[in-house]
Amino acid sequence: MTPLHPSHVGSPIRGWFVDGDPVRLLSESAPFRVLAAKCADINGLRYWRLRTRGADGQTATFTLRQSDDGGWVLSDVGDA
């Protein structure tokens, strides 16, 4: 958890994708715009490393993991 938002590892994350790439995400109630994204498949799981900018202008890096139900959960978060 960082001071940017209240999420913790394992929290569900809501993401919006365009042409298969993430463009925005919502962590708890805090919206973030994706500035850069990198995808990886590790041991059959899909991960995204996202560099984002919050509504307050601060940047953060999120690592998302695809959950069993097809959604996304927070795997790691830090300052950008």
N, CA, C and O atoms as a CHARMM CRD file, in Angstrom:
* protein
*
  320
    1    1 MET  N      0.85200  -1.17200   0.00000 PROA 1      0.00000
    2    1 MET  CA     0.00000   0.00000   0.00000 PROA 1      0.00000
    3    1 MET  C      0.90000   1.23800   0.00000 PROA 1      0.00000
    4    1 MET  O      1.90700   1.29900   0.70600 PROA 1      0.00000
    5    2 THR  N      0.51200   2.20500  -0.79900 PROA 2      0.00000
    6    2 THR  CA     1.21300   3.48000  -0.82200 PROA 2      0.00000
    7    2 THR  C      0.24700   4.56800  -0.40400 PROA 2      0.00000
    8    2 THR  O     -0.95500   4.31600  -0.32700 PROA 2      0.00000
    9    3 PRO  N      0.73500   5.77700  -0.12800 PROA 3      0.00000
   10    3 PRO  CA    -0.17500   6.85800   0.23200 PROA 3      0.00000
   11    3 PRO  C     -1.10100   7.26500  -0.91000 PROA 3      0.00000
   12    3 PRO  O     -2.03600   8.03700  -0.69600 PROA 3      0.00000
   13    4 LEU  N     -0.85600   6.75800  -2.12300 PROA 4      0.00000
   14    4 LEU  CA    -1.66000   7.16000  -3.26800 PROA 4      0.00000
   15    4 LEU  C     -3.08000   6.60200  -3.21800 PROA 4      0.00000
   16    4 LEU  O     -4.00300   7.22400  -3.74400 PROA 4      0.00000
   17    5 HSD  N     -3.26700   5.44600  -2.59700 PROA 5      0.00000
   18    5 HSD  CA    -4.57300   4.79400  -2.61400 PROA 5      0.00000
   19    5 HSD  C     -4.62300   3.74300  -1.51300 PROA 5      0.00000
   20    5 HSD  O     -3.58300   3.37000  -0.97100 PROA 5      0.00000
   21    6 PRO  N     -5.81400   3.26100  -1.17600 PROA 6      0.00000
   22    6 PRO  CA    -5.96400   2.34300  -0.05100 PROA 6      0.00000
   23    6 PRO  C     -5.84800   0.86200  -0.39400 PROA 6      0.00000
   24    6 PRO  O     -6.05400   0.03400   0.49400 PROA 6      0.00000
   25    7 SER  N     -5.53500   0.48700  -1.61600 PROA 7      0.00000
   26    7 SER  CA    -5.52200  -0.92000  -1.99900 PROA 7      0.00000
   27    7 SER  C     -4.39200  -1.68600  -1.34200 PROA 7      0.00000
   28    7 SER  O     -3.37900  -1.11700  -0.93300 PROA 7      0.00000
   29    8 HSD  N     -4.59200  -2.98000  -1.25100 PROA 8      0.00000
   30    8 HSD  CA    -3.55500  -3.86300  -0.74200 PROA 8      0.00000
   31    8 HSD  C     -3.46700  -5.08000  -1.65500 PROA 8      0.00000
   32    8 HSD  O     -4.38000  -5.33800  -2.44000 PROA 8      0.00000
   33    9 VAL  N     -2.37300  -5.82500  -1.55400 PROA 9      0.00000
   34    9 VAL  CA    -2.17300  -7.00300  -2.38700 PROA 9      0.00000
   35    9 VAL  C     -3.35200  -7.95000  -2.21200 PROA 9      0.00000
   36    9 VAL  O     -3.78200  -8.23000  -1.09300 PROA 9      0.00000
   37   10 GLY  N     -3.85900  -8.43000  -3.32600 PROA 10     0.00000
   38   10 GLY  CA    -5.02000  -9.31000  -3.32200 PROA 10     0.00000
   39   10 GLY  C     -6.33400  -8.59100  -3.54900 PROA 10     0.00000
   40   10 GLY  O     -7.36000  -9.23800  -3.75800 PROA 10     0.00000
   41   11 SER  N     -6.32700  -7.25300  -3.51100 PROA 11     0.00000
   42   11 SER  CA    -7.54900  -6.48000  -3.75700 PROA 11     0.00000
   43   11 SER  C     -7.99500  -6.64200  -5.20400 PROA 11     0.00000
   44   11 SER  O     -7.16100  -6.65900  -6.11000 PROA 11     0.00000
   45   12 PRO  N     -9.30100  -6.76000  -5.43200 PROA 12     0.00000
   46   12 PRO  CA    -9.77700  -6.75300  -6.81200 PROA 12     0.00000
   47   12 PRO  C     -9.56100  -5.37900  -7.42900 PROA 12     0.00000
   48   12 PRO  O     -9.72600  -4.35400  -6.76800 PROA 12     0.00000
   49   13 ILE  N     -9.19400  -5.37400  -8.69300 PROA 13     0.00000
   50   13 ILE  CA    -8.95000  -4.13700  -9.43800 PROA 13     0.00000
   51   13 ILE  C     -9.84900  -4.15500 -10.66200 PROA 13     0.00000
   52   13 ILE  O     -9.96000  -5.17400 -11.34300 PROA 13     0.00000
   53   14 ARG  N    -10.47400  -3.05700 -10.93100 PROA 14     0.00000
   54   14 ARG  CA   -11.30900  -2.95700 -12.13100 PROA 14     0.00000
   55   14 ARG  C    -10.50000  -2.27100 -13.21100 PROA 14     0.00000
   56   14 ARG  O     -9.95400  -1.19000 -12.99300 PROA 14     0.00000
   57   15 GLY  N    -10.42000  -2.90000 -14.38600 PROA 15     0.00000
   58   15 GLY  CA    -9.64800  -2.33100 -15.48000 PROA 15     0.00000
   59   15 GLY  C    -10.48400  -2.16200 -16.73400 PROA 15     0.00000
   60   15 GLY  O    -11.43700  -2.90500 -16.96900 PROA 15     0.00000
   61   16 TRP  N    -10.11300  -1.17100 -17.53800 PROA 16     0.00000
   62   16 TRP  CA   -10.74500  -0.93400 -18.82800 PROA 16     0.00000
   63   16 TRP  C     -9.68700  -1.14400 -19.89900 PROA 16     0.00000
   64   16 TRP  O     -8.58400  -0.60300 -19.82200 PROA 16     0.00000
   65   17 PHE  N    -10.04100  -1.93500 -20.89100 PROA 17     0.00000
   66   17 PHE  CA    -9.11200  -2.29700 -21.94900 PROA 17     0.00000
   67   17 PHE  C     -9.62700  -1.80400 -23.29700 PROA 17     0.00000
   68   17 PHE  O    -10.83200  -1.80100 -23.55200 PROA 17     0.00000
   69   18 VAL  N     -8.70000  -1.38700 -24.15300 PROA 18     0.00000
   70   18 VAL  CA    -9.01200  -1.00300 -25.52400 PROA 18     0.00000
   71   18 VAL  C     -8.06900  -1.80300 -26.41300 PROA 18     0.00000
   72   18 VAL  O     -6.85000  -1.74700 -26.25000 PROA 18     0.00000
   73   19 ASP  N     -8.64100  -2.54200 -27.34800 PROA 19     0.00000
   74   19 ASP  CA    -7.85600  -3.39600 -28.25200 PROA 19     0.00000
   75   19 ASP  C     -6.92100  -4.31500 -27.47400 PROA 19     0.00000
   76   19 ASP  O     -5.79800  -4.56100 -27.91300 PROA 19     0.00000
   77   20 GLY  N     -7.36100  -4.82600 -26.32900 PROA 20     0.00000
   78   20 GLY  CA    -6.59400  -5.77000 -25.53600 PROA 20     0.00000
   79   20 GLY  C     -5.58600  -5.16300 -24.57600 PROA 20     0.00000
   80   20 GLY  O     -4.94900  -5.88800 -23.81100 PROA 20     0.00000
   81   21 ASP  N     -5.43000  -3.84300 -24.60300 PROA 21     0.00000
   82   21 ASP  CA    -4.46700  -3.17100 -23.73000 PROA 21     0.00000
   83   21 ASP  C     -5.19300  -2.36000 -22.65300 PROA 21     0.00000
   84   21 ASP  O     -6.20900  -1.72600 -22.93700 PROA 21     0.00000
   85   22 PRO  N     -4.67600  -2.37900 -21.41500 PROA 22     0.00000
   86   22 PRO  CA    -5.31100  -1.59000 -20.35400 PROA 22     0.00000
   87   22 PRO  C     -5.09200  -0.09300 -20.57900 PROA 22     0.00000
   88   22 PRO  O     -3.99900   0.34200 -20.94300 PROA 22     0.00000
   89   23 VAL  N     -6.15500   0.68800 -20.35600 PROA 23     0.00000
   90   23 VAL  CA    -6.06100   2.14200 -20.52500 PROA 23     0.00000
   91   23 VAL  C     -6.40900   2.89600 -19.24000 PROA 23     0.00000
   92   23 VAL  O     -5.94100   4.01500 -19.03100 PROA 23     0.00000
   93   24 ARG  N     -7.22000   2.29100 -18.38800 PROA 24     0.00000
   94   24 ARG  CA    -7.60100   2.89900 -17.11300 PROA 24     0.00000
   95   24 ARG  C     -7.81000   1.78700 -16.10300 PROA 24     0.00000
   96   24 ARG  O     -8.08500   0.64200 -16.46100 PROA 24     0.00000
   97   25 LEU  N     -7.67200   2.15200 -14.81200 PROA 25     0.00000
   98   25 LEU  CA    -8.01400   1.20600 -13.76600 PROA 25     0.00000
   99   25 LEU  C     -8.57700   1.94400 -12.57900 PROA 25     0.00000
  100   25 LEU  O     -8.34000   3.13600 -12.38400 PROA 25     0.00000
  101   26 LEU  N     -9.32800   1.20500 -11.79400 PROA 26     0.00000
  102   26 LEU  CA    -9.93900   1.74700 -10.58900 PROA 26     0.00000
  103   26 LEU  C     -9.47500   0.87600  -9.43200 PROA 26     0.00000
  104   26 LEU  O     -9.78500  -0.31500  -9.37500 PROA 26     0.00000
  105   27 SER  N     -8.73200   1.47700  -8.51300 PROA 27     0.00000
  106   27 SER  CA    -8.20500   0.79600  -7.33900 PROA 27     0.00000
  107   27 SER  C     -8.95800   1.33800  -6.14100 PROA 27     0.00000
  108   27 SER  O     -8.79200   2.49700  -5.76400 PROA 27     0.00000
  109   28 GLU  N     -9.79900   0.48100  -5.53600 PROA 28     0.00000
  110   28 GLU  CA   -10.76000   0.92700  -4.53200 PROA 28     0.00000
  111   28 GLU  C    -11.60200   1.99600  -5.21800 PROA 28     0.00000
  112   28 GLU  O    -12.29500   1.66800  -6.18200 PROA 28     0.00000
  113   29 SER  N    -11.58600   3.23000  -4.79100 PROA 29     0.00000
  114   29 SER  CA   -12.37100   4.26900  -5.46500 PROA 29     0.00000
  115   29 SER  C    -11.47500   5.25400  -6.21800 PROA 29     0.00000
  116   29 SER  O    -11.95900   6.26100  -6.73400 PROA 29     0.00000
  117   30 ALA  N    -10.17300   4.96900  -6.28400 PROA 30     0.00000
  118   30 ALA  CA    -9.23700   5.89500  -6.91900 PROA 30     0.00000
  119   30 ALA  C     -9.01000   5.52700  -8.39200 PROA 30     0.00000
  120   30 ALA  O     -8.58800   4.41000  -8.69100 PROA 30     0.00000
  121   31 PRO  N     -9.29100   6.46600  -9.31600 PROA 31     0.00000
  122   31 PRO  CA    -9.08100   6.19000 -10.74300 PROA 31     0.00000
  123   31 PRO  C     -7.63400   6.48800 -11.15900 PROA 31     0.00000
  124   31 PRO  O     -7.00600   7.42000 -10.65500 PROA 31     0.00000
  125   32 PHE  N     -7.12600   5.67900 -12.08300 PROA 32     0.00000
  126   32 PHE  CA    -5.78000   5.85800 -12.62300 PROA 32     0.00000
  127   32 PHE  C     -5.81900   5.69200 -14.13400 PROA 32     0.00000
  128   32 PHE  O     -6.53400   4.84100 -14.66200 PROA 32     0.00000
  129   33 ARG  N     -5.03200   6.52700 -14.82500 PROA 33     0.00000
  130   33 ARG  CA    -4.86700   6.42300 -16.27700 PROA 33     0.00000
  131   33 ARG  C     -3.56200   5.69800 -16.52900 PROA 33     0.00000
  132   33 ARG  O     -2.54100   6.01900 -15.92000 PROA 33     0.00000
  133   34 VAL  N     -3.59000   4.71700 -17.42800 PROA 34     0.00000
  134   34 VAL  CA    -2.39800   3.92600 -17.74500 PROA 34     0.00000
  135   34 VAL  C     -1.51600   4.71700 -18.70600 PROA 34     0.00000
  136   34 VAL  O     -1.96700   5.14000 -19.77100 PROA 34     0.00000
  137   35 LEU  N     -0.25600   4.91200 -18.32000 PROA 35     0.00000
  138   35 LEU  CA     0.72300   5.60400 -19.15900 PROA 35     0.00000
  139   35 LEU  C      1.55000   4.62200 -19.97800 PROA 35     0.00000
  140   35 LEU  O      1.89400   4.90900 -21.12500 PROA 35     0.00000
  141   36 ALA  N      1.87100   3.46900 -19.40200 PROA 36     0.00000
  142   36 ALA  CA     2.64700   2.43300 -20.08500 PROA 36     0.00000
  143   36 ALA  C      2.23900   1.08400 -19.50900 PROA 36     0.00000
  144   36 ALA  O      1.93300   0.97700 -18.32100 PROA 36     0.00000
  145   37 ALA  N      2.23500   0.05400 -20.35100 PROA 37     0.00000
  146   37 ALA  CA     1.81100  -1.27900 -19.91500 PROA 37     0.00000
  147   37 ALA  C      2.70500  -2.34500 -20.53000 PROA 37     0.00000
  148   37 ALA  O      3.10900  -2.25700 -21.68900 PROA 37     0.00000
  149   38 LYS  N      3.00200  -3.35700 -19.71700 PROA 38     0.00000
  150   38 LYS  CA     3.78200  -4.50600 -20.15400 PROA 38     0.00000
  151   38 LYS  C      3.05800  -5.75600 -19.69000 PROA 38     0.00000
  152   38 LYS  O      2.65200  -5.84400 -18.53100 PROA 38     0.00000
  153   39 CYS  N      2.89300  -6.72300 -20.58000 PROA 39     0.00000
  154   39 CYS  CA     2.16600  -7.94600 -20.25400 PROA 39     0.00000
  155   39 CYS  C      3.13800  -9.12700 -20.21400 PROA 39     0.00000
  156   39 CYS  O      4.11300  -9.16600 -20.96400 PROA 39     0.00000
  157   40 ALA  N      2.85900 -10.09100 -19.32400 PROA 40     0.00000
  158   40 ALA  CA     3.65300 -11.31900 -19.24800 PROA 40     0.00000
  159   40 ALA  C      2.74300 -12.46400 -18.81800 PROA 40     0.00000
  160   40 ALA  O      1.84000 -12.28700 -18.00000 PROA 40     0.00000
  161   41 ASP  N      2.99900 -13.63800 -19.38300 PROA 41     0.00000
  162   41 ASP  CA     2.32800 -14.85900 -18.94900 PROA 41     0.00000
  163   41 ASP  C      3.35100 -15.67300 -18.16600 PROA 41     0.00000
  164   41 ASP  O      4.37900 -16.07600 -18.71100 PROA 41     0.00000
  165   42 ILE  N      3.06900 -15.91400 -16.88200 PROA 42     0.00000
  166   42 ILE  CA     3.99300 -16.62500 -16.00600 PROA 42     0.00000
  167   42 ILE  C      3.24900 -17.79100 -15.36700 PROA 42     0.00000
  168   42 ILE  O      2.25700 -17.60000 -14.66500 PROA 42     0.00000
  169   43 ASN  N      3.73900 -18.99600 -15.61900 PROA 43     0.00000
  170   43 ASN  CA     3.13200 -20.21600 -15.05800 PROA 43     0.00000
  171   43 ASN  C      1.63400 -20.28200 -15.32200 PROA 43     0.00000
  172   43 ASN  O      0.85700 -20.66000 -14.44500 PROA 43     0.00000
  173   44 GLY  N      1.23200 -19.91400 -16.53300 PROA 44     0.00000
  174   44 GLY  CA    -0.17200 -19.98700 -16.92000 PROA 44     0.00000
  175   44 GLY  C     -1.03600 -18.84300 -16.43300 PROA 44     0.00000
  176   44 GLY  O     -2.24400 -18.84300 -16.67200 PROA 44     0.00000
  177   45 LEU  N     -0.44800 -17.86200 -15.75300 PROA 45     0.00000
  178   45 LEU  CA    -1.20200 -16.69900 -15.29300 PROA 45     0.00000
  179   45 LEU  C     -0.75900 -15.46100 -16.06200 PROA 45     0.00000
  180   45 LEU  O      0.42500 -15.29500 -16.35500 PROA 45     0.00000
  181   46 ARG  N     -1.70300 -14.60300 -16.38400 PROA 46     0.00000
  182   46 ARG  CA    -1.37800 -13.35300 -17.07800 PROA 46     0.00000
  183   46 ARG  C     -1.16700 -12.25300 -16.05600 PROA 46     0.00000
  184   46 ARG  O     -1.94700 -12.09600 -15.11700 PROA 46     0.00000
  185   47 TYR  N     -0.09800 -11.49400 -16.25400 PROA 47     0.00000
  186   47 TYR  CA     0.24200 -10.34500 -15.40600 PROA 47     0.00000
  187   47 TYR  C      0.38600  -9.10300 -16.27300 PROA 47     0.00000
  188   47 TYR  O      0.81700  -9.18300 -17.42300 PROA 47     0.00000
  189   48 TRP  N      0.02100  -7.95900 -15.71300 PROA 48     0.00000
  190   48 TRP  CA     0.28100  -6.66000 -16.34600 PROA 48     0.00000
  191   48 TRP  C      1.05600  -5.79600 -15.36300 PROA 48     0.00000
  192   48 TRP  O      0.69300  -5.70800 -14.19000 PROA 48     0.00000
  193   49 ARG  N      2.11500  -5.16300 -15.83300 PROA 49     0.00000
  194   49 ARG  CA     2.83700  -4.14600 -15.05400 PROA 49     0.00000
  195   49 ARG  C      2.42500  -2.81800 -15.66600 PROA 49     0.00000
  196   49 ARG  O      2.68500  -2.56900 -16.84300 PROA 49     0.00000
  197   50 LEU  N      1.78400  -1.96600 -14.87700 PROA 50     0.00000
  198   50 LEU  CA     1.21600  -0.71900 -15.37700 PROA 50     0.00000
  199   50 LEU  C      1.85000   0.48400 -14.68800 PROA 50     0.00000
  200   50 LEU  O      1.90500   0.55300 -13.46100 PROA 50     0.00000
  201   51 ARG  N      2.31400   1.40600 -15.47400 PROA 51     0.00000
  202   51 ARG  CA     2.73500   2.71400 -14.94600 PROA 51     0.00000
  203   51 ARG  C      1.54400   3.62700 -15.13400 PROA 51     0.00000
  204   51 ARG  O      1.03200   3.75800 -16.24600 PROA 51     0.00000
  205   52 THR  N      1.09500   4.26300 -14.05900 PROA 52     0.00000
  206   52 THR  CA    -0.16500   5.00900 -14.09700 PROA 52     0.00000
  207   52 THR  C     -0.01600   6.40900 -13.52600 PROA 52     0.00000
  208   52 THR  O      0.96700   6.73700 -12.86300 PROA 52     0.00000
  209   53 ARG  N     -1.03200   7.22700 -13.80900 PROA 53     0.00000
  210   53 ARG  CA    -1.12500   8.56100 -13.21200 PROA 53     0.00000
  211   53 ARG  C     -2.50500   8.68300 -12.58700 PROA 53     0.00000
  212   53 ARG  O     -3.52200   8.41200 -13.22500 PROA 53     0.00000
  213   54 GLY  N     -2.51900   9.09900 -11.31400 PROA 54     0.00000
  214   54 GLY  CA    -3.77100   9.28000 -10.59400 PROA 54     0.00000
  215   54 GLY  C     -4.39700  10.62900 -10.89800 PROA 54     0.00000
  216   54 GLY  O     -3.79500  11.47600 -11.55800 PROA 54     0.00000
  217   55 ALA  N     -5.60800  10.81400 -10.41000 PROA 55     0.00000
  218   55 ALA  CA    -6.33200  12.07300 -10.62300 PROA 55     0.00000
  219   55 ALA  C     -5.58700  13.26200 -10.02400 PROA 55     0.00000
  220   55 ALA  O     -5.75500  14.39600 -10.47300 PROA 55     0.00000
  221   56 ASP  N     -4.75300  12.99800  -8.99900 PROA 56     0.00000
  222   56 ASP  CA    -3.99400  14.07200  -8.36000 PROA 56     0.00000
  223   56 ASP  C     -2.66600  14.35700  -9.07400 PROA 56     0.00000
  224   56 ASP  O     -1.90500  15.22600  -8.64900 PROA 56     0.00000
  225   57 GLY  N     -2.39200  13.62100 -10.15800 PROA 57     0.00000
  226   57 GLY  CA    -1.17900  13.84700 -10.94100 PROA 57     0.00000
  227   57 GLY  C      0.00700  12.99200 -10.53000 PROA 57     0.00000
  228   57 GLY  O      1.01000  12.96200 -11.24200 PROA 57     0.00000
  229   58 GLN  N     -0.07700  12.29300  -9.39900 PROA 58     0.00000
  230   58 GLN  CA     1.01700  11.43900  -8.96600 PROA 58     0.00000
  231   58 GLN  C      1.03600  10.14400  -9.77300 PROA 58     0.00000
  232   58 GLN  O     -0.00200   9.66400 -10.23000 PROA 58     0.00000
  233   59 THR  N      2.24300   9.58600  -9.93900 PROA 59     0.00000
  234   59 THR  CA     2.36500   8.34000 -10.68800 PROA 59     0.00000
  235   59 THR  C      2.58800   7.17000  -9.73500 PROA 59     0.00000
  236   59 THR  O      3.10500   7.33700  -8.63100 PROA 59     0.00000
  237   60 ALA  N      2.18600   5.98200 -10.18800 PROA 60     0.00000
  238   60 ALA  CA     2.35500   4.75300  -9.41800 PROA 60     0.00000
  239   60 ALA  C      2.52000   3.60600 -10.40000 PROA 60     0.00000
  240   60 ALA  O      2.12000   3.70200 -11.56000 PROA 60     0.00000
  241   61 THR  N      3.11300   2.52300  -9.92400 PROA 61     0.00000
  242   61 THR  CA     3.24900   1.31200 -10.71800 PROA 61     0.00000
  243   61 THR  C      2.42900   0.20700 -10.06200 PROA 61     0.00000
  244   61 THR  O      2.59200  -0.08300  -8.87700 PROA 61     0.00000
  245   62 PHE  N      1.55100  -0.40100 -10.84300 PROA 62     0.00000
  246   62 PHE  CA     0.72100  -1.50700 -10.37000 PROA 62     0.00000
  247   62 PHE  C      1.12300  -2.77100 -11.11800 PROA 62     0.00000
  248   62 PHE  O      1.40600  -2.72800 -12.31500 PROA 62     0.00000
  249   63 THR  N      1.14600  -3.88500 -10.41500 PROA 63     0.00000
  250   63 THR  CA     1.25600  -5.18800 -11.06600 PROA 63     0.00000
  251   63 THR  C     -0.05000  -5.91000 -10.78900 PROA 63     0.00000
  252   63 THR  O     -0.42000  -6.14300  -9.63800 PROA 63     0.00000
  253   64 LEU  N     -0.74700  -6.26100 -11.87400 PROA 64     0.00000
  254   64 LEU  CA    -2.02800  -6.94100 -11.76800 PROA 64     0.00000
  255   64 LEU  C     -1.87100  -8.39100 -12.19300 PROA 64     0.00000
  256   64 LEU  O     -1.08200  -8.70400 -13.08400 PROA 64     0.00000
  257   65 ARG  N     -2.62700  -9.27300 -11.55100 PROA 65     0.00000
  258   65 ARG  CA    -2.63600 -10.69200 -11.89900 PROA 65     0.00000
  259   65 ARG  C     -4.06400 -11.07600 -12.23600 PROA 65     0.00000
  260   65 ARG  O     -5.00800 -10.67200 -11.55800 PROA 65     0.00000
  261   66 GLN  N     -4.21000 -11.86600 -13.29700 PROA 66     0.00000
  262   66 GLN  CA    -5.55000 -12.31100 -13.65600 PROA 66     0.00000
  263   66 GLN  C     -6.03100 -13.30800 -12.61000 PROA 66     0.00000
  264   66 GLN  O     -5.30900 -14.23700 -12.24700 PROA 66     0.00000
  265   67 SER  N     -7.24700 -13.11200 -12.13000 PROA 67     0.00000
  266   67 SER  CA    -7.80700 -13.98500 -11.09300 PROA 67     0.00000
  267   67 SER  C     -8.49500 -15.18900 -11.73600 PROA 67     0.00000
  268   67 SER  O     -8.69400 -15.23000 -12.95100 PROA 67     0.00000
  269   68 ASP  N     -8.84900 -16.15000 -10.91600 PROA 68     0.00000
  270   68 ASP  CA    -9.49400 -17.36700 -11.40900 PROA 68     0.00000
  271   68 ASP  C    -10.82000 -17.08300 -12.10500 PROA 68     0.00000
  272   68 ASP  O    -11.21600 -17.82100 -13.00700 PROA 68     0.00000
  273   69 ASP  N    -11.51300 -16.01300 -11.69100 PROA 69     0.00000
  274   69 ASP  CA   -12.80700 -15.69000 -12.29600 PROA 69     0.00000
  275   69 ASP  C    -12.67800 -14.80700 -13.53800 PROA 69     0.00000
  276   69 ASP  O    -13.68500 -14.36600 -14.09100 PROA 69     0.00000
  277   70 GLY  N    -11.43100 -14.54600 -13.98300 PROA 70     0.00000
  278   70 GLY  CA   -11.21800 -13.75100 -15.19000 PROA 70     0.00000
  279   70 GLY  C    -11.03100 -12.27400 -14.93600 PROA 70     0.00000
  280   70 GLY  O    -10.70700 -11.52100 -15.85500 PROA 70     0.00000
  281   71 GLY  N    -11.23300 -11.84500 -13.69000 PROA 71     0.00000
  282   71 GLY  CA   -11.00500 -10.44400 -13.34500 PROA 71     0.00000
  283   71 GLY  C     -9.52800 -10.20800 -13.03400 PROA 71     0.00000
  284   71 GLY  O     -8.67000 -10.99300 -13.43700 PROA 71     0.00000
  285   72 TRP  N     -9.24000  -9.12800 -12.31900 PROA 72     0.00000
  286   72 TRP  CA    -7.85800  -8.75900 -12.00000 PROA 72     0.00000
  287   72 TRP  C     -7.73000  -8.45700 -10.52200 PROA 72     0.00000
  288   72 TRP  O     -8.63100  -7.87900  -9.91400 PROA 72     0.00000
  289   73 VAL  N     -6.59200  -8.85600  -9.94200 PROA 73     0.00000
  290   73 VAL  CA    -6.29700  -8.53100  -8.55200 PROA 73     0.00000
  291   73 VAL  C     -4.92700  -7.87800  -8.48900 PROA 73     0.00000
  292   73 VAL  O     -4.07600  -8.08700  -9.35200 PROA 73     0.00000
  293   74 LEU  N     -4.73800  -7.08400  -7.45000 PROA 74     0.00000
  294   74 LEU  CA    -3.47100  -6.40300  -7.26100 PROA 74     0.00000
  295   74 LEU  C     -2.42300  -7.39400  -6.75700 PROA 74     0.00000
  296   74 LEU  O     -2.61300  -8.06000  -5.74000 PROA 74     0.00000
  297   75 SER  N     -1.30600  -7.47700  -7.49600 PROA 75     0.00000
  298   75 SER  CA    -0.21600  -8.35800  -7.11000 PROA 75     0.00000
  299   75 SER  C      0.89100  -7.57600  -6.41300 PROA 75     0.00000
  300   75 SER  O      1.55800  -8.09600  -5.51900 PROA 75     0.00000
  301   76 ASP  N      1.08800  -6.30900  -6.83200 PROA 76     0.00000
  302   76 ASP  CA     2.12000  -5.45500  -6.24300 PROA 76     0.00000
  303   76 ASP  C      1.81500  -4.01700  -6.62400 PROA 76     0.00000
  304   76 ASP  O      1.19900  -3.76000  -7.65800 PROA 76     0.00000
  305   77 VAL  N      2.24600  -3.08500  -5.79300 PROA 77     0.00000
  306   77 VAL  CA     2.06100  -1.66800  -6.09300 PROA 77     0.00000
  307   77 VAL  C      3.21700  -0.89100  -5.49500 PROA 77     0.00000
  308   77 VAL  O      3.74200  -1.24700  -4.44000 PROA 77     0.00000
  309   78 GLY  N      3.60600   0.17400  -6.17700 PROA 78     0.00000
  310   78 GLY  CA     4.69200   1.00000  -5.67200 PROA 78     0.00000
  311   78 GLY  C      4.69000   2.36400  -6.34400 PROA 78     0.00000
  312   78 GLY  O      3.90900   2.62300  -7.26000 PROA 78     0.00000
  313   79 ASP  N      5.56900   3.21900  -5.87900 PROA 79     0.00000
  314   79 ASP  CA     5.72900   4.51400  -6.53000 PROA 79     0.00000
  315   79 ASP  C      6.37500   4.30000  -7.88800 PROA 79     0.00000
  316   79 ASP  O      7.16600   3.37300  -8.06000 PROA 79     0.00000
  317   80 ALA  N      6.05100   5.13400  -8.83700 PROA 80     0.00000
  318   80 ALA  CA     6.57100   4.96600 -10.20500 PROA 80     0.00000
  319   80 ALA  C      8.03400   5.33800 -10.28900 PROA 80     0.00000
  320   80 ALA  O      8.63100   5.25600 -11.36200 PROA 80     0.00000
